[in-house]
Amino acid sequence: MRLFSATLATETNTFSPLPTSLQNYRESVFLRPGEHPADAPRMCTAPLFVARQRAKAEGFELVEGSCFAASPAGITNRADYETMRDAILGQLRNALPVDGILFGLHGAMVAHGYDDVEGDIVERARAIVGPKCVIGVELDPHCHLTLKRLKGADIIVLYKEFPHTDVVERAEDLLDLVLATLRGKVKPVMSVYDCRQIQSYPTTLQPMRGLVDRIKAMEGKDGILSVSIAHCFPYGDVPEIGTRVLVVADGDKKKADALATALGEELVSLRGKTAPPAFDVPTGIAEGRAFNDLPVVIADPADNAGGGAPSDNTDIARHLIEIGAENACLGPIWDPIAVRLCFDAGLGARIGLRFGGKIAPTSGQPIDAEVEIVGLKRDAWQSFGPTRVPVGDCAAIRIGGVEIVLIANRTQATGLELFTNLGIDPRQRKLVVVKSTNHFMAAYGPIAKKVIYVESGGPLRRDHRKVAYVKAERPIWPLDADARPRGLVF
């Protein structure tokens, strides 16, 4: 038995001022066949990582293709996308014959001329391998679950958790199902229910926590092989944006249809009930300061690099400085130039520094301040579940009672290392401000005595009615208050 695996992934914010080019992939994940590290998966590479570990023991040969992934930002350059896609498809042709494919994709990637990158890849791969090859795909739940990719793939599995702490477990599930299909043990059929809604579904909070636990308990019983919820990516303006439920059953389409419908209707009943409330900056900071314990973790989802924002908005940092906040830390602010200046000045130096507020009007104004450089680290990383996220060179500066982490590689806050790399212990700070929507909860949730969501002036509007969609199919809730679910679409 012979399997092929490869990755091409990013999460595209079609409203982002930051274009995505081949250079962005080179700065994140750009691995040729056989170059994938052995220690842990990288962004969206878990299917290859898992298959490599299991190949010898389970009697199949793995042919490794390239793995390309970039941090979320704007639309990918067309020529660069086609270069990476064609490299992978060329490797697939050279690997023939293959019995199965394991694709690690994101699901919300857009390139110029391609609103459905993943559908394009799967469709072209199917044309190469023919109808008998089993194509399995792992996707991020913040994906657009399009009909094109559903028609081209045999099995699609999404991560269940947000924050995405289960990427390896879901890759294991995908490989299990692909192998079982090839060995004739199961005959997967997929059903999809379209809820016609755009919403955030953090699984660290109820009611999503309970729903995900129930879904996991259903799998492997009564012919249900896999259940996934496609949250959608709210900042990707594509026709098939929206929440969808995917059920994979063993040969019984009616059973898959019924379960997808039941779960889809449940999600429709939860409209407006799954996301935590968000406060304006002064209100959220005041509530955090008044809380009688530490640390209070304050999230800034509007400037989340994980959603394609620049991560250089200064609203919260400026407010903390102006009110004279004490024992507070904030990060990350993406500013490679300011990081360079801090390294040039050296640890312990006091300098006048301008930082943040560089990329777009939503970044706010730059901050000019006398700062003390309290931490420097080259080629740093932070954890995110089983993976390591590079943050590049980073610097910590102190202004009064506020410590701010500046980074050279744009990314969101995921691991405590973002601060501890630089000698800042977030467990001992009263206020810990993180630029992230919910991925921070994997590491910061366990240490937080309270979590508060604050909306800065960053570009990721939490009220999706204020997002300037053009391509999204209408009606869809909450853009259209009376939007009804479409029901089964596959």
Helices and strands as residue ranges (DSSP letters): E 2-9, H 22-26, E 29-31, H 46-58, E 61-69, H 78-95, E 100-105, H 117-129, E 134-139, H 147-152, E 155-158, H 167-182, E 188-194, H 208-218, E 224-230, E 244-250, H 253-269, E 278-279, H 281-290, E 296-299, G 301-303, G 305-307, H 315-322, E 328-334, H 336-345, E 350-355, G 361-363, E 367-384, E 387-399, E 402-407, H 417-420, G 426-428, E 431-434, H 441-444, E 450-454, G 464-466, E 487-488
